[in-house]
Amino acid sequence: MDVDKTKFIVINESVIGSIIKDIVTFSMFAGLLLFNHWFLGGSTVVDVMFIILTLGFLAGKHSKTRFEGTKEEVIKYLQDQKA
């Protein structure tokens, strides 16, 4: 039985775009931890859950169903998949 699997293709951005994306990601993560400490009483359990969720998200980015590359690499990858 042939099972179709979904593939996710990500086209890499420029260096400046990558730096901005990293700054926004770090700011959101730090904001979650600050929100916990300012408004939720600073529970360590909540901090640990935020960290585990983040690590799970990062692990998912390295999945076998995900391909990341430049536009040229994506075109070549898709052509190879057709053949």
C-alpha positions in Angstrom: 0.0 0.0 0.0 1.4 3.4 -1.0 1.2 6.0 1.6 1.6 9.7 0.6 3.5 11.7 3.1 3.4 15.5 3.4 6.7 17.2 2.9 7.4 20.7 4.1 9.8 22.9 2.1 11.4 26.0 3.6 13.2 28.5 1.4 16.0 30.1 3.4 15.9 33.9 3.8 18.8 36.4 3.6 21.3 36.9 6.4 19.5 40.1 7.7 16.1 38.3 7.6 17.6 35.4 9.5 19.0 37.7 12.2 15.7 39.6 12.5 13.9 36.2 12.8 16.3 35.1 15.5 15.9 38.3 17.5 12.1 38.1 17.3 12.1 34.4 18.4 14.4 35.1 21.3 12.3 38.1 22.3 9.1 36.0 22.3 10.7 33.3 24.4 12.1 35.8 26.9 8.7 37.5 26.9 7.0 34.2 27.8 9.3 33.8 30.8 8.9 37.4 31.9 5.1 37.1 31.6 5.2 34.1 33.8 7.3 35.9 36.5 5.4 39.2 36.3 1.8 38.0 36.0 1.6 34.3 36.9 3.7 34.3 40.1 7.0 33.1 38.6 6.3 29.4 38.9 9.4 27.3 37.9 7.0 24.5 36.7 5.6 26.9 34.1 9.1 28.0 33.0 10.1 24.3 32.6 6.9 23.7 30.5 7.8 26.7 28.3 11.3 25.3 27.8 10.1 21.8 27.0 7.6 23.2 24.4 10.4 25.2 22.8 12.7 22.2 22.6 9.9 20.1 21.1 9.3 22.8 18.5 13.0 22.9 17.6 13.2 19.1 17.4 10.3 19.1 15.0 12.2 21.5 12.7 14.7 18.6 12.0 12.0 16.2 10.9 12.6 13.9 7.8 9.5 15.5 6.2 11.1 18.9 6.2 13.5 20.2 3.5 15.3 23.5 3.9 17.5 25.2 1.3 18.0 28.1 -1.1 15.7 28.6 -4.1 18.0 26.7 -6.4 18.3 23.8 -3.9 14.6 23.6 -3.6 14.1 23.5 -7.4 16.7 20.8 -7.7 15.1 18.8 -4.8 11.7 19.0 -6.4 13.0 18.0 -9.8 14.8 15.0 -8.2 11.5 14.0 -6.4 9.6 14.0 -9.7 12.1 11.7 -11.4 
